[in-house]
Amino acid sequence: MCYLSQYDLESYIFETVHNRFSEKGFLNGYDFFCIVIWKANRAKTKIAQRLLKDDKFDNLEDAVYALTTGISNATKPKERLRYIMKVWGFQLPMATAILTALYPEEFTVYDVRVCDELGDCYKLKNLISFESIWSGYQTYIQMVESATPEGLSLRDKDRFLWGRSFSKQLENDIGQGFSKGTS
């Protein structure tokens, strides 16, 4: 393994991990948890516990194999999202991060920073009915598409909005001297 590739985790995920999944139809634990860490490092233990909670699997490798094979076997985006959320219990932000890494032309990450830029899409994470989640997520993708410059891939549109949110927050924090408790 070339450790230099780990430094730029996003590139590693969207090149190496994505390509491995496309070729094999599954991921190993290492590659899967690279996606989890990229989305939310703080969630890795909780995700590991979720994968092993029902004692169906002896180890994380087997659980990740089952999860990612199931994703690969789902033939449509809606069924992929339904599978990861309803069968495996993932919440929308992590589910879309995983699916974005595996299918970047079909999914975009549901993220608070992007919601900051789009406005009224925060309630989507609180919906319970899968049909409502799917419908809301489709609207979210349309909002991402329309709020960004033409000619960008869906993945770059997501990056654009995330970067704009980051930039605004940092400029605000600097302007306030980081004195108002912002992160």
RAKA-V913039 format. One line per field, one symbol per residue. ss: DSSP state (h for helix, s for strand, l for the rest). phi: phi as a letter, one per 40 degrees, with the letter a starting at -180 (. if undefined). psi: psi as a letter, one per 40 degrees, with the letter a starting at -180 (. if undefined). A space follows every 50 residues. Layout:
ss->???
phi->???
psi->???
This chain:
ss->lllhhhhlhhhhhhhhhhhhhhhhllllhhhhhhhhhhhhhhhhhhhhhh hhlllllllhhhhhhhhhhhhhhlllhhhhhhhhhhhllllhhhhhhhhh hhlllllllllhhhhhhhlllhhhhhlllhhhhhhhhhhhhhhhhhllll lllhhhhhhhhhhhhhhhhhhhhhhllllllll
phi->.cccccccdccdccbccdccccccgabcddcccccdcccadccccccdcc cbccfcbcacdcccdccccccccccbddcccdcccccbgccddcdccccc ccbccbbbccbccccdccgcbccdcccbcccccccccccdccccdccbcc gccdcccccdcccccdccccccccccgfcbgcc
psi->hhdddddgdddddecdddddddddeiiiddddeddddddgdeeddddddd dedefdididdddddddddddddheidddddddddddefiiddddddddd ddgeediihhidddddddbgededeeidhddddddddddddddddeeiii eiiddddddddddddddddddddddeffefei.
